[in-house]
Each structure stands twice: as C-alpha cells, then as structure tokens.
Amino acid sequence: MSITPEVKSRGMKFAEEQLLKHGWTQGKGLGRKENGITQAIKVTLKQDTHGVGHDPAKEFTNHWWNELFNKTAANLVVETGQDGVQIRRLSKETTHNRPKPNMLYQKFVKVLEAGVRGPSFLPSWLLLEPEQLLCVPYQLSGRS
C-alpha cells in the first residue's frame, strides 16, 4: 500500500513557501528555539447559527430563578412576636426591569386595513379613494 500525499490548498502552499523562505524546515517547530507547533492549525467551518462564544449549555446551567429567590429571601426578615408572625423588608428599594419600547417602531401610526371604512375620528379625506382625492377642493386659510 502506498500512502497518498496530503493535498494542500493554495493558501497552505503559500504559507509553507513563506516559512521555507525564512529558514524553516519540515518537522521542526516554530519559534526561536524551534519548540513551537509543528503542524498547521486546522480551520473548521462553523455550522450552527449561534454567535461566537455562545454556550448552549448555559440555558441549562443558568438558574436565574434560584438567584432571584435567594436575593429576595435575603431581603426579608421574619419576626415572631406576641401578636403573630410579621415579615419585614430590609430594603424599601424595588427594581422594575421593564423592557424599553423600541424607538424605531414607536413612531409608526396604526392604520386600518385596506378596504375597511374607519371610525369617525378619521378625517373624511382619508377615507376617499385615490381617484376621488383629485376632486377634493383645496381650502386656503383666511390670511391668504
């Protein structure tokens, strides 16, 4: 059996030529003391749609509800007295993390579907067909 030589890409050939040009020989490591890597770094294509650095296991290891419960429980003090049990908060500060509305979509005006006659608060000229708009008289103000 004969071993087939490894087929190198154009980029790998160029890189090897540059290393050979600067005194490197096959089998020696990189670096001044020649103790670096001896094999080229293999690049693989990323096949999933997650971002770089995404940890798919974090969904199963991040127990946010447990952290929230512990934080809330640490803020409460239970006092027992003659008149029963009372629960008191250490901090009066509450946090409301509501998502901020997207400013891009906040500027849009809601409009009725095409072909549906709107309610009475819409100006009458908005309810006209495009051909009828050409016949609407333009009224000038009293100052002109």
N, C-alpha and C positions, 0 to 999 in steps of 0.2 A: 504494500500500500504506500502510495506517495501522499505526502501532506501538501495540500494546496496552499500556496502563499496567500496571505491575508490581502484582500483587495482594499486599497487605501483610497480615500476620497481626494479630490483635488486640494482641499484645504489641509488635509493631513500631510499630503506630499509637500506642500509649500512649507508647512511648519517644520517638517523633518529636514528639508533642504536648508532652512534658516539655521537650525540647530547644528547641522553638519558644517555649515559655513563658519560658525563661530567656535568650532573645535570639539563639539560633542561627538561621541562615538556610540554606536548601537550597544545597549546593555548597561551603559554607565548611568549613574544617577545625575540629576540636575544639581546645580549649586557649585560653590567654590570647592567644597570638599568632596564633591560628587557622591553625596549621601542622600540626595533627594529622590523624588519619584522616578521610576524607570519606565513606567507605562503611561501612555497618554490618557488623559481624563476622558471618560466616555460620557457623551452628552445624550440624554434621552428626552424625547418629546413628552410634554405634559398632556395627558389625555383627558383629564377631568376639567370641569368648568369652574372649580374653586380658585380663589386667588392664591398668590404666592404666600406661603406661610400659614395657610388655613389648616387648622387642626380639626379633622372630622370627629375626633373623639371628644372634643370639648363640649359638644352637645350633651354627652352622657356623663361628663365629669364635673361640669359647672352646675352646682346645686344652689342656684340663686335664691330659691325659696327658703332653704335652710339658713343661709346667711341673713336673709331678711327677718326670719323668725327670731334668730339669736340676737340680732340688733334691737328688735322691738322688745324682746323679753328682758334684755339688759337695761332698757329704759324704764321698766316698770318696777314699782316697789309694792309688795303686798304687806299690809299692816293688819294684824288681828287685834281687836280690842274688845271692850265690853259690849259694844253695840254691833259687833259682827266683823266681817272682813271688808277692808277697803283697799282699793287699788289706786295708786297714785303714780303719775308720770314724773320722772326726774327732770326731763326737758320739755318745755312747752312748745318747742320748735317742731314744726311738721314740714315735711317736704312733699311737694306736689310736682311730680315729674310728668307733666302733660306734654305731649308732643306739640311742637310749634307748627302751625299750619304752613304749608309750602307757599312762599310768597308768589311764586310763578302762577299758581292756579288760583290764588286769592283775587286776582284782577279780572278773572273771567266773569261774565254776566250770564246767568242761567236764562235760556231762551226756550220757548215752547217748541214742540216738534213741528216739522213742516206739515202744512195742510190742516193744522188744528187751529181753530179760532180761539184767541186768547181771552183772558178776563178783561174786565172793564178798565183796569188801571193802565193798560197799554194805550198809547196814543193811536188814534184811528188810522193814521197813515202807515203805521207798522203792519196793519192787518190787510193792506191792499196788495194786490198782485203787482208784479213788476211793470206790466203794461199800463196799469191804472195810475202808477206813480207819476207818469209823464203828464197826466192830465190834471194833477193837483195844482191849484193856483198858489203861487208864492206870495205870501203876505209880508209886506215891508212894515217896519215899525213906524210910529208917528213922527220920528225925528228925520226921516229921510226925505 
